[in-house]
């Protein structure tokens, strides 16, 4: 056959699409998997026989349509698979299907048989498909597989025996009730334009393979038993995970190659901060609230806000300052040693276990992990080629969702300066909305609708803090730096404890993973500072999530 493509390329490119199409057509996952297997089996057979296949995609979809028509026709006859009972007659005169099953149970058993055929090793699976499904003789099957006649005869015999054993034992053992787990997938560093993390995030099977192989390495046969997914699909996804360095393969066992943060780990971090809050959290709270008057004396816009609203922004800006200036924090988040990934990006994988039913410590930290979640600090420094910050914002607790992110944090480089100008100009005595062009009026109206700015007659009042560069520098040097230097030894101590936790629970991975996850858990001291300040009645808790959006927004003139 003259072709400039490989079966592996076709499988990589089209198997997810065919599987999605098949599931949509049939209405359930199992039948969709069966139809997909039939499509690729028939496609490979047709392509192998053809002298030339110039457009394999066209042939693939023609085969898919052919298989779907046969499925509909035979389904109307209340058969589960296309003529399997007719094609399963062995050349030695025995009838494998009739010998194994009979009567009303035939349809259900054929489905189980087909699944067990899928779970055979490669050569036995191919022999069964060629001989029983495609109707090739033993001699023709041997020629196709480039094997001897005696070898194929033995493989067919052994395969029938294995399938028979699995079918007979299937009713005696409980079906594995598999509740799929879920991973939250992200990255720290430069992911590039088409990161592999995107494909891992979109594929639940791959996520669950990573979860199952995280604490204990597993063979493909063990994974088939645990998931109930036919071996060909797992082979495809496992090969992809190994090739993209999300897994390692040692011998026959697969191991997840990146850390997965469980709720138990997050609970342990919460317990650490809870049990030692006086060493770090209380020191930060007491220091900042004791210097509230000095903070207000700086004279920035919003310095007259009530304390329980103002200190949201003050604490958030201290978190940002520490993350950018603490020797411990900057060392831990150093990206110089991040690995170069197969997709061309330079990053470490960030993954959290989002699965239900995770076991927690009954005497550990009991509040919802990380206070209901958080959306880390957004600022211009996250954007390449930006050296001066125009804004800061952090989502936490009820307003942590991305739907509550202010427009300035998500706007493009054209709209962001307009938003910044509107947000700062409304405080000027000479400001008038009548002088705005249509775009400016739209931006102002959106800010009012979002609750970022309040309109009172012809006047506008921002509900967030606005600093000049000079005012922000005073806050940093006169308030934040002395506090950071006083707690730096505690940050060093906590980082050592957290790093030790990671080293004992992470898989065998390189140092950047331990360092960056230590940085994340150490950075979380700021979330717990806000949480305990609110618990102590020092911060106002919004009744509605939308009310929280302005609390941590800071604009820099």
N, C-alpha and C positions, 0 to 999 in steps of 0.2 A: 504493500500500500504506500503510495507516494503522498506524504503529508509533512507539513512543517510545524506541526503541533503535537503534543503528547497527551495521552489520556490523563496524566496527572494535572496538566494545565487546564484541561476541560473540567476535571473534577473540582479543582481549586476555584475556578471562575464561576461555575454554574451550579454546583451541588446545593449551596444555600438557596439559590433562586428556585431551583426545581423543587426542593423540599418545601419551601414556603408556598409555592403554587399548588403542590400536591395536598398539603394540609388544608389549604383554603378550598380546594375542590372536594376533598373527601369529608371534611368537617371534623376530623380528629387526628391527633398526632401519630398514633400507631399505624392506622391505615395509610396516612400520608407517607410515613417512612417505608411501608411496604411498596407503595406505588413508585416512590423515588428509586428504590432499589431495582424495581422492575424496569424503569426507564433507563437507568444506567447500564443494567445488564444487557438489555436489548440494543442500546446505542453502541456499546463496545463491540458486541457481536456483529452488528451491521457495518460498523466502521472497519472492522478487521477484514470483512469479506470484500469490501469495496476496493476497486483499484485506485480511486482517488476521491478525497473528500475536501473540496476547496472551502466550503463554509460549514464547519462542524456545528456551529450554533444552530443553523437552519435544520440540519439533520437531527440534532438533539430535540428540538421542539416538535419536529414531525413525529419522532419516536414517542415523545411525551403524549402527543395528541392520540396516536395509535393506541398506546397503553391505556389512556383514559377511556377511549371508546370501548375497548375490550372490558375494562373494569365495569362500565355502565351496563354493557350487554350481559355480562355474566352475573353482575349483581342483581339484575332483574330476574335472573334464573335462580336467585338465592344461593349462589355459590360465592365462596369467599375469595378464591384465587382462580386464575385462568387454567382450567384443565389439569390441575396438579395431580388429581387422582388417576388421570389417564397416562400422564407422562412419567409416573413414578414406578413403572414396571422394570424390574431389573433383568438383565440379560440371562441370569441363571435360572429364570423361570419363576421366581418368587415375586409377589406383589407387595412391595413395602408398605404402601398405604393401607390396603385391605387387610394385610396381616397385622397391622398395628391398631387400626381403628375401625369402627363400624357404626352403622345406624345414625341416630340423630346427633351423635357427638362429632361426626366427621368434620363439619365446617370449622368448629372451634379448634379441633385438634390440628387441622391443616394450618391454621394461623400460627399456632404454637410451634408446629414443625418448621414452618418457614422462618420463624424467629430463631430457632435453634440452629438451622442451617447457616444463618447469618453469623452465628457466634463461633463457628468452626474456624480452625486456622486457615490461612490463605489457600493452600493447595487443595485441602479437602473441601473448602467452600466452593472453589472454582470447579472442582470435579463434580460436585453435586449439582451445581447450577448448569454446567454444560451437559451433563448426562441426563438429569431428570427434568430440568426446566426447558432446555433448548432441544432435547431429544437426540443429542449426538450419541453414537455408539461408543462403547468403551474404547475401541481402536481410534475413533475420531477424537475422542476426549484426550487420549494419550498423545496424539499428534499435536493437538492444540496446546497442551501443557508441556510439550517437549519432554515427555516422560515415557518410561517403558509401559507396556501393556500390563505386566504383572504389578508394577507399582501403583497404577491407577486402580486396578482391581482391588488391591489391598486397601488403598485410601477410601474407596467407595464402601468397602465392607466396614472399615473402622469408623467412617463417618456415620453410616447407618446405625451402627451400634451406639455411638455417642448420642445421636439424636434420639434414638429409641429410649436410652436410659434417662435422658433429660425429660422427655415427654412423660415417661412412666413415673418419674419422681416429682413431677411438677405439682400434681394434686396433693402429694403427701406433705410438701413443704409450703409454708405460707408465702404468698407473694410479697415481695419487698415493697412496702408502702413508702414511696420516695417522695418526700416533701422537698422540692428544689430549694436550695439555698440561693442567696444573692450576694453579689459583691458590689460595693461602691468603688469604682475605679477612677483614679486620677493620676497625676504625675507632678513631680517637681523638677523643673529644668526646662529645656527646649525640646518640645515634642516633635516639632517639624510639621509640615503641612498635612501629612496623612499618617498619623501615628497608629501603631498596632493596638494601643490601648482602646482606640475607638472600636475595633473589631472584637476585642475581648468584652468590652462594655455591652456590645449588642448581641452577644451570644451566651445564652443561659447555660447551655451544655458545657462550654469551655469554662465558664465561671465555676460550675459545680465540680468539674474535674480538678480545678485548682484547689477548691475547698477540700475535696476528698483526699488529695495527695499532699496536703499541707503538713499535717502532724505525723503522717506515716506514709512511706513510699508504698505504691501499689502497682501490681501488674495489670495489664489490660483485662485479663480474665476476672480479676477481683473487681475491677471497675464495671465490667459487664454485669456481674452479679449484683452489685450495689445499685446501679442505675436502671437496669433493665433495657439499656440501649444496645441495639445490635452492634457487633464488633466492627463492621466496616465504617460506621459513623464515628465510633470512638477512635479507630485507627487514624482517620482523616484529621480529627480535631487534636488528638495527641501529637501527631506529627507536626501540625501547625504550631502547637504550643511549644514544642521542643525547638523547632526551627526559629521561632520568634523569641526564644530565650525566656519564656514564662515558666518553663519546666526544664528539668534535666532528666536524662535517661541513663541510669547505671545498670548494666545488665538488662534485665527485663522489667525493672521497677522505675516508675515515674515519681518525681518529687517536685513540688512547687518551688520555684526559685526566687520568689519575692515574698516579703512579709505580709501577712493578713492580720489586721488589727481587729480583735474580737471585742465584743461588749464586755467580756470579763477583764480584758486588759484595760479598757477605758475605765472600768469600775475600779481597778487597782490604782490607776492614776488618781481618780477621784478620792479614793481612800487615803492615798498619800497626802493630798492637799487638805483633806478634812482633818486628819489626825495631827497635822503639823501646821495648821493655818496660822497659829500665832508666830511661827518662825518667818513667814513670808507674807501671807495674805493680810493679816492684821497689821503688820508693820506698814504696808503700803497704804491701807485704808486710813490708819491713824495719822500717818505723815501728811497725806494729801488733804484730808479734811481739817487738820490742824492748821494748814497753810491756805485755807480757802480765801481769807482776806487778802493775802499777798498775791494770790492768783487773780483775784478780781481787780487789784490795783494796776494790773498790766493794761487794763482799759480796752480790751478787744470787744467787738460786737458780741453780745450775749453774756458779757460779764455780770449783767444784772439779772440773768435768769435765776429762778429759784434753785437752791442748792441741789435738790433732788433731781433736777433736770440738767443743770450745768455739769455736774460731776460725771455724767455718762461720757461726755466728750473728753473731759480731763483724764479719766482713767484710760479711755481708748487711746488717746494720744501718748500716754505714758507707755502703754504696751508697744506701740509703734516705735517709740524712742529706744526702748530697751532692745527690741529685736534688731535695730539697726546699729546700736552702739555698744552693747554689752560684749566684752571680749569672749565670754563663754558662748553667747548666742551666735555671734558672727563666725566663730570657729566652727560651730556645729552645722551651720547652714551653708558653709563654703561649697560651691558647686564645681570647683576646679577638678575634682576627682570623680565626677559622675561618669558612669560608663556610656560609651557610644552604642546605641541599640541597633538591632538589625534594620529598623525602619529609617535609620540615619539620624534620629534624634539623640540628644544627650540628656538623659534624665533618669531618675529613679521612679519606680512604680509605687504609687500610693494606693493601698487597697484596704477597705474595711469590710468586715463581715456583717451584712445586713440581714442575715437569716433569722427566722423566728426560732423560738425555743432554745436559745443559748443558755447554758447553765451559768448562774451568777452566785457569788458568795453571799450567803444569807446574812452575814454580819458585816459585809463590806459596805461601801458607799451605795446608798439606796436611792438617791435622787435620780431622775432621768439623766442619762449620761450626757455630760457636758451641757447641763441646763437646757435641754431641749434642742441642742445643736447650735452651730454657729456658722456664719459665712465670713471667713477671715477678712482682715483689713484690706479694703480696696484703695488704691491710690495711683497717681500717675507713674510712680516708680516701677509699677508692673508693666509699663508700656515701653518698648524699645525706643531709644534716642530721646527719652524725656529725662531731664536732669532736675527740674523744679516742679514740686508738687503743687497742683491746683486744688486738690480736694483729698479728703480722707473719709472713709465710711466703713462701718462694720455692722453686720447683721448678727443678732444673737437672740436666743430665747424665742419668743413668739414672732419676732420680725426677722428671723434668720433666713427665710425663703428668698429665692432669687426674684420673686415677684415684688419684693419690697425694696430692691436695690434702686437708689435714686438714679434718674436719667443721666446725670453727669458721669456716673461711673461706667455706663455702658455706651455712651454716645461715641460716634466716630470723631476723627480729628478735625472735621469741619464743624460739626455741631457743638463739640465740647467748649470751644472758646465763646460761642454765643451763650450757652448756658451759664458759663462762668461770669460773663459780663452782666447778664440779667440778675443773677443771684447776688452779685456785689453791688450793682448799681441801684437796686431798689432802696438801699439804705441812705443814698445821697439825698439831701434836701431838695435838690433841683430835679429829681427824677419824676417823669410823667409818662404814663403808659400811652398817652396820645402821640408821643413822639416816636413810638416804636413802629417798625415795619411789620408786615403780616407775620413773618417768621418769629420776630421777637414777641409779638402779642400771643402767638400760639404757645411759645415756651413759657411765658409768664402764666398763662391760663392753666397749663398743665401742672406747673409748680403749685399753684393755688389748689387745684383739684387734688393733688397728692398730699396736701397738708404741709408742704415744705415752707410755704409762704402764706401768710394771712392777709386778706384785703380788708381794710377798714376805711370805708368811704373811698377817697382817692389816694389813700396811703397804703403802703405795703410793708409788712414786717416779717422778715425771715424768722423761722422757728429753729434755726441752727446757728452754730458759732461761726464767726468770721474773724480770722487773724490777718494782720499784715505780716510780712516776713520778719520785721523787727520785733513785733509782739510775740511771735512764735519762738523766735530765738531767745527772748527773755524767759519764756516759760521753760524752754529746754534747759538752758544753762543755770538759771537761778532756782528752779524747782525740781526738775526731773533728774539732772545729772547728780546732784548730791544724794538723792534717794537711790538711784541706780548703783552708785558706788558703795553705798552702805549695805545693799542687799546682794551685791555681786558674790561674796563668799557663800551665801546661802544658795545662789543659783549654781555655783560650782558643786556644792554638796548634793543638791537635788539632781543635777545632771548625771552625777556618778551613780546615784541610786537608780535612776531611770535607765541609763545605759546598761547597767548590770541586768535589769529586768529584760531588756531587749536581747542581750547576748545569750541569755538562757532559753529564750522562747523562739527566736527567729531561726529560720533555716540557715544552712551554711552559705552565707552571702558576704559580699564585700563590705568594707567599712562605711561607705557613704550611706547605706541603708540604716545602719545603727545610728550614725550621727544625725541624719535628718529626722528620723522618727523621735530621737531624743530631743531634738530642737522643737518639734511639734508639741510634744508632751510638756516640755519646759515652758514654751510659749503659752500653754493653756493656763498658766498661773493667772494671766490677765482675765480670762473668762471666769475663773473661780473668784477673783477679786470682785468683779461686778456682781456675781451671784451672791456672795456673802454680804456685800454691801447692801444689796436689795433685801436680803433676808433680815438684815439688821435695821431695815427701815430707812436707810440713807439714800436710796435711789427710788424714784417713782417708777412703778411698773404699769405700762400702758394697758388699758382694758381691751383695746383692739390692736391687732398687729400693725395696722396702718399708722397708728399714733406713734409707734416706735421708730419709724423711718427717720425723722429729723433728729432724734436724740444723739446719735453718734456721727451725724454729718458735720464735717468741718471744712470750710472753704478758706483757702489761703489767697489773699490778694497779691 
